Amino acid sequence: MSRAIRPVGHEDRLSLVEHLDELRTRLIICAAGFVAAFSIAVWQNEALLDVVNRPLERTTASSVERASGPLEQTARSQVQLREALERGAAAFERLSRSRALTPDDRAAIREAVRSYGDAARALPSEVPGRQPVTLGVTEPLTTTLSISLWFAALFTLPLILYQAYAFILPAFSPSERRVAVPLMGLAPVLFLAGVAFCWFVVLPPAVKFLQSFNAGSFDVLVQARPYYAFVVFALISLGLLFQIPIAVLALTRSGLVTVEQLRRNRRYAIVVIAVVAMLLPTIDPITLILEMIPLLILYELSILLAAWLEPAPPTPSPDAV
């Protein structure tokens, strides 16, 4: 178990059985982490769904003014009706102070004021955002379990990445390990940075653009399962894409590519990054550029890191001349 917690040393010599035992232990740790994350996600499923629904609620609440479907018209009418009831209650309140009215008239008007106030408070003060809809009888339960599974995988991925890198780390020499070990610890940080970047920068404008597109021609209802799959796919994709420095380092150390090839083919890398960014849940050019910028920065940092770790060419001896 201790070998699964700490990476095996470069100088350690393990048999095939010991390597398989180490792999089995690391898989057990990943499975235990996944079960723990799933249990927490199921326990806090209402809070989890509330957080995931926020981009959709904010977008639908802000796009109602431009939409013309029956649901949007009903939402706007409810807000306008509340404002009218509040104005009517205020007018009746002023009227009840008139000395020309009899006590019975004042009592009737005050009762009307209370009725108007109760009706106004029962209506929304602003257009509410929508939540995803479910269509089947069992869909609320199955969707809740599915989103808990997806987010358990999302929360466990940093641990899985650490265990994967720790398993292959013995292939590095002692000098390379001085860089590889911090890089291994950086892998979960890079993943979490990608997830945070997607949540705060990519998802809000992507959901807003997709939900606002041709909003006047559609009465948009978002089904729960596809929406949650969309969110989780975007978070995991950007989290994994932020592993570019480690992937480039693995390719250069394995001899598949060289640092010079990475520099010479930079323009192709830009095209590949643009294509990958287009495949992610982004449609508008602004969000596409926002996705490409960190990926390009990570690619350039990967080249610098690979060049730093590249072994220096052997110095020719004088006798060889």
N, C-alpha and C positions, 0 to 999 in steps of 0.2 A: 504493500500500500504506500510505503514511503516513496518508492520510485515513481508512483503515479502523481504524487504531490510535487516532487521536485524532478527536474529533468535528469536523465541518465548522463553521467560524465562521459566525455569524449574518450577517455582512457579506459572506460569500463568495457569488458568483453563479455557479452551475454550470448547464451546459446539460443537456438531457435525457440525452444520451449519457454525460455525466460522472456524473449521478445513477445511471444504470444501471450504470456501471462501478464506482461506490462500492458499490452494492448487491451486485454480483457478487463484489467483493473481500471484503465482510463475510460473504457466504454461504460463500466458500471458507475463510475463517478458522474459521467455525462447523463446517464439514465436517471440516477438519483436526483441530480440537479433539475432535470426536466420534470420529474414527478413533483418535486417540491414547488417549482414554478407553476405547474398546472394546478396544484392544490390551492396556492395563494390566489391564482387568477379566478378559479371557481368561487373561492370564498369572497373575493372582492369583485364579483362580476358586475354588480350594478355600478360601482365606481369606475370600473374599466370601460364599460359601455358608455357611461356618461362622458368620459374623456374622449373616446373615439368619435362620439357623435357631435362633438363641439364644432369641428370645421363645417360639417353639413348644416348644423343649426344656424351658425353665423351666416353662411352663404345664402341659405334659403330665406332668412329673415331680411337680408339686405337686397335680395333680388325681387322681392314681392312687388315693389313699386313699378317694375318694368313688365311684370308678368300679367297676363290677361285671362288666365284660366279660372274656372269657378272656385277653386280652393283659395286662390289669391284674392279674388273679389270678395269672397266671404270674410277672409281675414281682415282686409281693409275696411269692409263694412262694419265689422265688430269694433274696430278702433274708432271709427267715425261715430258709431252709435254711442259708445262710452262718452266721447267728448260732448255729444249732443245732450245726453242725460245729465252730465255734470253741469253744463250751462243751464239746463232747465231747472235743476235743483237749486242753483245759485239764484236764478230769477224768482223762483217761488219763495226762497228764503227772504229775499228783499221784500217781496209782496206781503209776506206774513207780518211784517213790521208796520204795515199801514194801519193807522188809527181809524180809518173809515170802515174797516171790516168788523164784523161781529165776532165774539169769542168762538162760535161754532165754525165760522169761516176760517179763522186763524188755525183752529185745530185740524180742520180738513186739509189746509194748505201744508201745515207741518207734517201731516201724515203722507202727503204727496212728496214732500222733500225727502222723507225717510225712504219711501218706495223708490224714488229716483236714485238716491244714493246707493241703496242695496243693489239695484239693477246695474248701476255703473261699476260698482266694485266687482260684480260677477263677470264683467267683460275684461279682456286684456287691454292694458294701457299702451302696448306696442305690439306690432306684428310678431308673433312667435315664430321661431325657426322650427322646421320639421325634423322629426326623427325618422330613421329607416322603418319601413313597413314590413310586416310578415304576412304571408298568405295562407299558410297551412296551419292545422291545429297543433301539430307538434313542432312547428318551426321556431317558436320562441325558445323552447328547450334545446333543440338541436343547434340552433344558431349560437346560443350562449355557450354551449359546450365547444362548438367549433372555434369561436373567437378566443375562448380560454386556451384551447390547444395551440392556436396560431401564436398567441402572445406568449405562451409558455416556451414555444420554440424560439421566439424572438428574444426573450429574456435569457434563454439558456445558451444562445449562440456564442456570446463572449467566453463562457466556460468551455464550450466545445472547441472554439478556436485555440484557446490556451492549451488544452489537452492535445490537440493535433500538432501544434507547433512544438510542444514539449516532447512529443513522441519522435519527431524528426530532427530535433535539435542535436543529438549526438553526432550527426553527420558533419557538423561544423568543427573546425579545428579550434584549439584553445584561443588563438588570437581572434578568430571570427566570432567566437562565443561572447567576447566582450561587447560586441555590437549586437549579436543575435539575441542574447538574453534580454537586454532592454527592449529590443524590437518585439520579442515575444510578449513581454508585458504591455507593449504598446498596442498589440493587436486588438484586445478588447476595447481599449480606449478609442482606437480608430473606428471600430464598429459602432460604438455608442455615439461617436461624433457624427458618423454618417446617418444614424437614426435621428439624432437631434436636428441635424441639418435638414433632413427630409421633413420632419414634423413641423419645424418652425418656418422653413423657407419654401419648400417645394409643395407640400400638400395644400396649404390654404389657397394660394393662387390657382393651383390645378383644379381643386374642387370648385372654386368660384367660377373659373372659366367654363368648365364642363357643365355646371348647373345653370349658368346664365346664358349659355349659347342658345339662341333662338327661343328664349324663355317665353316670348309672346305667342309662340305657336304650339307650345306643349303645356300640359298640366303634369308636371314632372313629379313622379313618385319614385323614391329610391328604395329598392328592395334591400333588406338587411344583409343577406349573405354575400351578394356581389360587392356591396359597398365595403364590408369588412375585409373581404379578400383583396380588394383594390388597395386599401390602406396598408394592410400587412405586407403585401407584395412590394409596395413602394418602400416601406421602411426597411425590410430585409435586403432589397436590391441595393439601395444606397449604402447600407451598412457593409455589405460585402464589397461593393465597388471602392469603398474607402480602404480596402486592403491592398490597393495597387502597389504601394512600396514593398510589401512583403512578397507579393507575387512576382514583381520584377526582380527582386533579389534572388528568389528561388530559381528563376529562369536563367539569370546570369551565372549563378554558382553551379548550376547543372550543365552549363556549356551550351544550352540551346540558343542563346543570343549573347551578344557582346555589348559592352557599353557603347562602342563606336556605332554599332548597328542601331541601337536605340536613339542615338543622337542623329544619325543620318536619316532615319525613317521617322523623324518627329512629325512631319506633315501627315504621314499615314496614321500615326497615333491620334492626331487631332481629329481626323475623319472618323476613326473607330470610336473615339470618345463621343463625338457628335451623334453618331448612329445609336450608340448605347443610350445616350441621354434622350434621344427621340423615342426609343422603345419604352422608356420609363413613363409613368403616368403624368406627362407634361405635354401640353399642346401649344401653349402660347410662347412666342419667341423669348419674352423676358425670363420666364421660368426656365426655359431651355438653356439660356446663357448662364443663369444662376447655378444650374447644375454643372455645366461644363467647367466653370471657373475653378472650383475646388478639385475636380478630377484632373485638370491640366496642371494645377499646382502640385498635386500628389505625384503625377507622372514625372515632372521635372525634379522633384525631391527624390524620387526613386532612382533617377539617373545619377544624381550626385551621390546617393548612398551606395549604389552599385559600383561607381568609380572609386569611391573610398575603400571599398572592400576588395576591389580587384587586385590580385597579386602583382607586384612590380615585376617587370621583365628581368630575367637573369642578366647580370653584368658579364660581358665576355671577358675571359681571362687573356692576359697578354700572350700566353703560350699558344693560344688558338689562332693567332694571326699568322 
